Amino acid sequence: MEYSLLRLWTTLVKYLPSESLLSYGEKFGAISFYLLARGRRIALTNLHLALGREKSKEEINQICRKVFRNIGRDMIETYNSLNYEDNYLKTLVKIEGKEYLDQALKQGKGVIAFSAHIGNFPLMTVRLAREGYPLSMVVRESKNPKIVKFLTSLRGTVGIESIPPSPRKACIERCFKVLKENRILFVQIDLKAPTTEALVDFFGYIVPTFKSPVVFSLRTGARILPMFIVRNSHQTHQISIHPPFDLSLTKDRQQDITSNIAQLTKIIEAAIREYPEQWWWVLPRFSRAMDIQTGERVFPKR
């Protein structure tokens, strides 16, 4: 049923008038806010945890509604971007800091594109791939194999390689090969992570965070380039590629991994604070969060 609904949605999108697509996407997101109770509950809980000391309940509710509307726009826009002409795509999505990416690739060690679930991030990967950059991304897919096959095929049409996170060993081996082949490895660490990963501060809570970008960089010498995409008020997009992140190193490797992931996490936090309505608060990012003072779980284990 999930797969059938997805295919029905993608078929309907083809017949919608192009000038109304974003409007339909916004309506779809607004309706989803009311229908998807679990997603709404997770988003509101995350928002209260992260911003509850700074914003009122009404402000948080408004941000949550905007998040769902933006996700609705993103879904329609991403699917249609596969058929956009190059000139239109370049007008729709501008790239700032492209020189940092080009310089890093010239070193021949690959590039770790460090990003987050902010803005229309799938559109960012489409834009980079259509620009000619060899791009592979680690994707935590649906549990539905038909949906996985369909989405993997869509990415493949623009030259984006999908790397499943499991089995873990195969994922890690492929990531190293991607960098050895001087490709871009696109990773997002703002997902629910096991407690065996790095424990770092995120919005005032200790949250397990994937440490792979730093581990890959230490092992291969590939540069880490933070990059994000945001939607502008006039419904175009801006990709911002930051200068390479310089690792802070000591003789303690494990501490180096944790401290650098902590710094990278703060870069994500700063981007979210600037564009709170564009981050995917529906992700269970805080489900394993711990109180920064006591170390106790915010949500006790069930």
Residue pairs with C-beta under 8 A, 6 or more apart in sequence:
2 142
2 144
2 147
3 144
3 146
3 147
3 150
6 147
6 150
7 150
10 79
13 21
13 76
13 79
13 80
16 24
16 76
18 80
21 76
21 77
21 80
22 73
22 76
22 77
22 235
24 76
25 69
25 72
25 73
25 74
25 75
25 76
25 77
26 69
26 72
26 73
27 72
28 72
28 75
28 76
29 68
29 69
29 70
29 71
29 72
29 73
30 65
30 68
30 69
30 72
32 39
32 68
32 71
32 72
33 40
33 64
33 65
33 68
33 69
34 40
36 68
36 282
39 68
39 282
40 64
40 68
40 282
42 281
42 282
42 283
42 284
43 64
43 67
43 68
43 281
43 282
44 60
44 61
44 64
45 286
46 281
46 283
46 284
46 285
46 286
47 55
47 60
47 63
47 64
47 276
47 281
48 60
49 203
49 205
49 286
49 289
49 298
50 203
50 204
50 272
50 286
51 60
51 63
51 203
51 276
52 60
55 63
63 276
63 277
63 281
64 281
66 277
67 277
67 278
67 279
67 280
67 281
67 282
68 282
70 231
70 277
70 278
71 280
71 282
73 120
73 231
73 235
74 119
74 120
74 122
74 123
77 120
77 123
78 120
78 122
78 123
78 126
79 154
81 89
81 92
81 123
81 126
81 127
82 126
82 154
82 157
82 158
84 92
86 130
89 126
89 127
89 130
90 127
91 236
92 236
92 237
93 123
93 124
93 127
93 229
93 236
93 237
93 238
93 239
94 236
94 237
94 238
94 239
95 127
95 128
95 131
95 239
95 241
96 238
96 239
96 240
96 241
97 227
97 239
97 240
97 241
97 242
97 243
98 241
100 225
100 241
100 242
100 243
100 244
101 111
101 133
101 184
101 225
101 227
101 241
104 111
104 222
104 223
104 225
104 244
105 111
105 133
105 182
105 184
107 221
107 223
108 182
109 179
109 182
109 220
109 221
109 222
109 223
110 178
110 179
110 180
110 181
110 182
110 183
110 184
110 185
110 220
110 222
111 179
111 183
111 184
111 185
111 222
111 223
111 225
112 179
112 185
112 187
112 213
112 216
112 217
112 222
112 223
112 224
112 225
113 128
113 135
113 184
113 185
113 186
113 187
113 225
113 227
114 187
114 189
114 213
114 224
114 225
114 226
114 227
114 245
114 264
114 267
115 121
115 124
115 186
115 187
115 188
115 226
115 227
115 228
116 188
116 189
116 190
116 228
116 268
116 271
116 272
116 279
117 188
117 190
117 191
117 279
117 280
117 283
118 228
118 229
118 230
118 268
118 271
118 272
118 275
118 278
118 279
118 280
119 228
119 229
119 230
119 231
119 237
119 275
119 278
120 229
120 231
120 237
121 188
121 228
121 229
123 229
123 237
124 227
124 228
124 229
124 237
124 239
125 135
125 137
125 155
125 160
125 186
126 158
126 160
127 237
127 239
128 135
128 184
128 239
129 135
129 158
129 159
129 160
130 158
133 184
134 159
134 181
134 182
134 183
134 184
135 159
135 160
135 161
135 183
135 184
135 186
136 160
136 161
136 162
136 163
136 174
136 175
136 178
136 183
136 184
136 185
136 186
137 155
137 160
137 161
137 162
137 163
137 185
137 186
137 187
138 163
138 164
138 165
138 171
138 175
138 185
138 186
138 187
138 188
138 212
139 151
139 152
139 155
139 162
139 163
139 164
139 165
140 165
140 191
141 147
141 148
141 151
141 152
141 162
141 164
142 148
142 151
148 164
151 162
152 162
155 161
155 162
156 162
161 178
161 183
163 171
163 174
163 175
163 178
164 170
164 171
165 171
172 212
175 185
175 212
175 216
176 216
176 219
176 220
178 184
178 185
179 185
179 216
179 220
179 222
180 220
185 216
185 222
187 210
187 212
187 213
189 209
189 210
189 211
189 212
189 213
189 261
189 264
189 265
189 268
190 268
190 279
190 283
190 285
191 210
191 283
191 285
192 283
192 284
192 285
192 287
192 288
193 207
193 208
193 209
193 210
193 288
194 208
194 288
195 208
195 288
196 208
197 208
197 209
197 210
197 211
198 208
198 209
198 210
198 211
198 257
198 258
198 261
198 262
199 206
199 207
199 208
199 209
199 258
199 290
200 206
200 207
200 209
200 258
200 261
200 262
200 265
201 207
201 262
201 265
201 266
201 292
202 209
202 265
202 268
202 269
202 285
202 286
202 289
203 269
204 292
205 286
205 289
205 290
205 291
205 292
205 298
206 289
206 290
206 291
206 292
206 295
207 285
207 286
207 288
207 289
207 290
208 288
209 261
209 265
210 261
211 257
211 258
211 261
213 224
213 261
213 264
214 224
214 247
214 256
214 257
214 260
214 261
214 264
215 257
216 222
217 223
217 224
217 247
218 247
218 253
218 256
218 257
223 244
223 245
224 244
224 245
224 247
224 264
225 241
225 242
225 243
225 244
225 245
226 241
226 242
226 245
226 264
226 267
227 239
227 240
227 241
227 242
228 239
228 240
228 271
229 237
229 238
229 239
229 240
230 237
230 238
230 240
230 275
230 278
231 237
231 278
232 238
242 267
245 260
245 263
245 264
245 267
247 256
247 260
248 256
248 259
248 260
248 263
249 256
250 256
271 279
272 279
286 298
286 299
287 299
288 297
288 299
289 297
289 298
289 299
290 296
290 297
290 298
291 297
291 298
